[in-house]
């Protein structure tokens, strides 16, 4: 039953509410947009001199800056510098059209918001600012061991001021089972401004392989610094619709990569199997995830 579903995905501890608990209803997308004001954005200026990635499907070996896509953006906390976005997330198809996916270790926290196709320094973001409502993380998730194979998380976002759900505005990727160990993936993410002063989306095309000892994929591509956790791993990426089939998100063992000199060159992703589809069903039905 799950195999046929077509659905659309921070180095921090899982926050309060990560098990599916909602807020008191006071946090809205309209409030998130008000917070995203000129005074906050004044601190978000920087040098964005970067090369456009274009639509090159070849294996690149190194991430390149580009203008971004509507379905992928950044997570930020209210009360922090707007340049201090801490993870990447993306819109995934769901019945209500209100779902995003990221890495499980990406703490959403209270009063969090998602900014699709984030543009550094712009007062008005092209696809709005969306308040995160509820988050859903597998309670067995851990940074190491078998629990790192469960490092994915869903979150619902609240409608905008016009009552629209996010998928209607941005489109969505489709959640599918990971087809095998070797895949040509397009990976899109947002390094933190501290890691990459350009503060701009990056993109890489890479071949995946199996991470030995885990139910995870690995890829080699330079440039995936801190902040790119949760980046979608897409196959069949369509340059016209800017969407694809999501087979993983950057995360897993040790937060999604090795320590040391290889930390920004090698990245991991858990496989999409029964566990992620079970969590997806929890998210679309508003159930707190419970596992034996």
C-alpha positions in Angstrom: 0.0 0.0 0.0 2.8 2.4 0.9 4.9 1.6 -2.1 2.4 3.3 -4.4 2.2 6.5 -2.5 3.3 9.6 -4.4 4.0 12.2 -1.9 6.5 15.0 -1.4 11.2 17.0 3.0 20.4 21.5 12.0 22.7 20.1 14.0 20.5 20.4 17.1 18.6 18.1 19.5 15.0 17.3 18.7 13.0 20.3 20.1 9.9 20.5 22.3 7.0 19.4 20.2 9.0 17.3 17.8 6.8 14.3 18.5 3.8 16.0 16.9 2.6 18.3 19.6 1.1 21.5 18.3 1.4 25.1 19.6 -1.4 27.2 21.2 -2.5 28.6 17.9 -1.0 32.1 18.2 1.8 31.6 15.7 0.7 32.2 12.1 2.2 32.7 8.7 1.0 36.4 8.8 2.9 36.8 12.1 6.0 35.2 10.6 5.9 37.6 7.6 5.6 40.6 10.0 8.7 39.3 11.9 10.5 39.2 8.5 10.7 43.0 8.4 13.1 45.6 7.3 14.9 45.8 10.6 15.6 42.1 10.6 16.6 42.0 6.9 19.0 44.9 7.4 21.3 42.5 9.1 21.0 40.0 6.2 23.0 41.9 3.6 26.1 40.3 2.3 28.2 39.6 -0.8 26.2 37.3 -3.1 28.7 37.1 -6.0 28.0 33.6 -7.3 27.8 31.6 -10.5 24.5 30.4 -11.8 24.1 26.6 -11.8 21.9 26.5 -14.9 20.4 23.1 -15.8 23.5 21.0 -16.3 22.6 17.4 -15.5 26.3 16.2 -15.5 28.0 15.0 -12.4 29.5 18.2 -11.0 31.6 17.0 -8.0 31.2 20.4 -6.4 28.2 22.4 -5.4 27.5 25.7 -7.2 25.5 28.7 -6.3 22.2 29.3 -8.2 19.0 31.2 -7.9 17.1 28.4 -6.1 13.8 26.6 -6.7 10.3 27.3 -5.2 10.1 24.0 -3.3 13.3 24.3 -1.3 14.2 26.8 1.4 15.5 27.6 4.9 14.2 27.1 8.4 14.7 29.9 10.9 13.8 30.7 14.5 12.0 33.9 15.5 14.3 35.9 17.8 17.5 35.0 15.9 19.5 36.9 13.2 17.7 36.2 10.0 21.0 35.1 8.4 21.2 32.4 11.1 19.0 29.9 9.3 20.0 26.5 10.6 18.7 23.9 8.2 17.2 23.2 4.8 13.7 21.9 4.1 11.5 21.2 1.1 7.8 21.0 0.2 6.5 17.5 -0.3 3.2 16.5 -1.8 0.4 15.7 0.7 -3.4 15.5 0.7 -3.8 18.9 2.4 -0.8 20.5 0.6 0.8 21.7 3.8 3.8 19.5 4.4 7.6 20.0 4.4 10.4 17.6 5.1 13.8 18.0 6.7 16.3 16.0 8.7 15.2 14.6 12.1 18.1 16.2 13.9 17.1 19.7 12.6 15.4 21.2 15.7 12.4 23.1 14.4 11.7 24.7 17.9 8.9 27.0 18.8 8.0 30.0 16.5 9.8 28.5 13.6 9.2 29.4 10.0 10.0 28.1 6.5 11.1 30.4 3.7 11.0 28.7 0.3 13.4 29.9 -2.4 15.1 32.1 0.3 16.7 35.3 -1.1 19.3 36.9 1.1 18.7 40.6 1.7 15.3 40.8 0.2 12.6 42.4 2.3 9.8 40.4 0.5 10.5 36.8 -0.1 9.3 35.5 -3.5 7.2 32.7 -2.1 6.4 34.1 1.3 7.2 33.1 4.9 5.3 30.2 6.4 4.8 29.5 10.1 5.7 25.9 11.1 2.7 24.3 13.0 3.5 20.8 14.1 6.6 18.6 13.7 6.8 14.8 13.4 10.0 12.9 14.2 10.5 9.1 14.7 11.1 8.8 18.5 13.8 6.1 17.9 15.9 8.6 15.9 19.5 9.0 17.2 22.7 10.6 15.9 24.6 7.3 15.8 23.9 3.6 15.4 20.7 2.2 13.9 18.7 5.2 15.1 20.6 7.4 12.6 18.8 5.5 9.8 15.7 7.4 10.9 17.0 10.9 10.6 14.1 12.5 8.8 11.2 14.7 9.9 8.0 16.2 8.6 6.3 19.4 9.6 3.0 21.0 8.7 2.9 24.7 7.9 0.0 27.1 8.4 -1.8 28.7 5.5 -0.9 32.2 4.3 -3.0 35.3 4.8 -5.1 34.4 1.8 -5.9 30.9 3.1 -3.7 29.1 0.6 -1.7 26.0 1.5 2.0 26.1 0.6 1.9 23.4 -2.1 -0.5 25.5 -4.1 2.0 28.4 -4.1 5.3 26.5 -4.6 4.5 23.1 -6.0 5.9 20.0 -4.4 8.3 17.1 -4.8 7.1 13.5 -4.5 8.2 11.2 -1.8 9.2 7.8 -3.3 11.1 4.7 -2.1 14.8 4.8 -2.6 15.2 2.7 -5.8 18.6 1.3 -5.0 22.1 2.2 -3.9 23.3 3.9 -7.2 21.3 7.0 -8.2 22.0 10.2 -10.0 20.7 12.8 -7.6 20.2 16.6 -7.7 20.8 17.9 -4.2 19.8 21.5 -3.3 20.5 23.2 0.0 21.3 26.4 1.9 24.7 26.5 3.8 24.6 28.8 6.8 25.8 32.3 6.3 28.7 31.6 8.7 29.8 28.8 6.5 29.2 30.5 3.1 29.0 34.3 3.1 27.2 34.3 -0.2 24.1 33.1 1.8 22.6 31.6 -1.4 21.2 28.2 -2.6 23.6 25.6 -3.8 23.1 22.7 -6.1 25.0 19.6 -7.0 24.5 16.5 -9.2 26.2 13.4 -7.9 26.1 9.6 -7.9 25.1 7.8 -4.7 26.4 4.6 -3.2 25.6 2.6 0.0 27.0 3.7 3.3 28.5 0.5 4.7 26.9 -0.7 7.9 23.8 1.5 7.6 20.6 1.9 5.6 21.9 5.1 4.2 23.2 6.5 0.9 26.4 8.5 0.6 27.5 11.0 -2.0 30.7 13.1 -2.7 30.2 16.7 -3.5 32.1 19.7 -2.1 30.3 22.6 -0.5 27.6 21.0 1.7 28.5 22.9 4.9 26.5 23.4 8.1 23.0 24.5 7.3 22.4 22.0 4.5 21.0 19.3 6.7 17.6 18.4 5.4 18.5 19.1 1.7 16.4 17.0 -0.6 18.0 14.3 -2.7 16.0 14.3 -6.0 15.9 12.0 -9.0 14.0 12.7 -12.2 14.4 16.4 -11.5 12.4 18.4 -14.1 14.1 21.7 -15.1 10.7 23.1 -16.2 8.7 22.3 -13.1 11.7 22.6 -10.7 10.5 19.4 -9.0 11.5 15.8 -8.8 11.1 12.5 -6.9 12.6 12.8 -3.4 14.5 9.6 -2.4 16.2 11.1 0.7 17.3 14.1 2.7 20.7 15.1 3.9 21.1 13.6 7.3 21.9 10.3 9.0 25.0 9.1 10.8 26.7 11.9 12.7 24.2 14.4 11.4 24.8 13.6 7.8 28.5 13.2 7.1 31.9 12.4 8.6 33.9 14.6 10.9 37.1 16.3 9.9 38.4 17.5 6.6 35.8 15.4 4.6 32.8 16.9 6.5 31.8 19.3 3.7 32.7 16.9 0.9 30.8 13.7 1.8 27.2 13.6 2.8 24.7 10.9 3.9 21.0 10.3 3.6 18.8 7.7 5.2 17.0 5.4 2.7 13.3 6.0 2.1 11.6 2.8 3.3 8.7 1.7 5.4 9.7 3.9 8.4 9.5 7.2 6.5 6.2 6.3 4.9 4.8 5.4 8.4 6.0 8.8 9.6 4.4 10.5 6.6 1.1 8.8 7.5 1.4 10.1 11.0 2.0 13.6 9.7 -0.9 13.8 7.2 -3.2 12.4 9.9 -2.0 14.6 12.7 -0.9 11.7 14.9 1.9 11.7 17.5 4.5 9.2 16.3 4.6 6.2 18.6 6.8 3.2 18.0 7.3 0.0 19.9 
